[in-house]
Amino acid sequence: MNREGWRDLINFNANSIRSWIEQGYEDAERCLKKVKDPIILRRIAQNARERKRQVLKKLDMEDFKID
């Protein structure tokens, strides 16, 4: 297929560029959301574990006991 054939295949024209950029942004955002949410949840869990460790260490230093 010649070069012009490829342009026709993807309907290349300067007026389409803006909509392609917007579509690419939306596609990337949708794909990255699948990765972003688990990363955020993992960070929250790590922060909670670290906070728990700090509190337990503080209680241990205060010789906290439960009878």
C-alpha positions in Angstrom: 0.0 0.0 0.0 1.4 3.4 -0.9 1.8 6.2 1.6 -1.5 7.9 0.6 -3.3 4.6 1.2 -2.2 4.6 4.8 -3.3 8.1 5.3 -6.7 7.2 3.9 -6.8 4.1 6.2 -6.4 6.2 9.3 -8.3 9.2 7.9 -5.4 11.5 8.5 -6.1 15.2 8.4 -5.1 18.1 10.7 -8.7 18.5 12.0 -8.5 14.9 13.5 -5.4 15.5 15.6 -7.2 17.2 18.6 -9.8 14.4 18.8 -7.0 11.7 18.6 -5.1 13.5 21.5 -8.3 13.5 23.6 -9.1 9.9 22.8 -5.5 8.9 23.6 -5.7 10.7 26.9 -9.0 9.0 27.8 -7.6 5.6 26.8 -4.5 6.1 28.9 -6.4 7.3 31.9 -8.7 4.3 31.8 -5.8 1.9 31.5 -3.7 3.6 34.2 -6.7 3.6 36.6 -6.4 -0.2 36.8 -2.9 0.2 38.0 -3.3 3.4 40.1 -6.0 2.2 42.4 -4.1 -0.9 43.7 -1.0 1.2 44.1 -2.9 3.7 46.2 -4.5 0.9 48.3 -1.1 -0.7 48.9 0.4 2.7 50.1 -2.6 3.1 52.5 -2.0 -0.4 53.9 1.8 0.2 54.2 1.1 3.5 56.1 -1.4 1.6 58.4 1.2 -1.1 59.2 3.8 1.5 59.9 1.5 3.5 62.2 0.5 0.2 64.0 4.2 -0.5 64.5 4.9 2.9 65.9 2.0 2.7 68.3 2.9 -0.8 69.5 6.5 0.4 70.0 5.3 3.4 72.1 3.1 1.2 74.2 6.0 -1.3 74.7 8.3 1.6 75.8 5.6 2.7 78.3 5.5 -0.9 79.6 1.8 -1.1 78.7 0.1 -4.3 79.9 -3.4 -5.7 79.5 -4.6 -7.8 82.4 
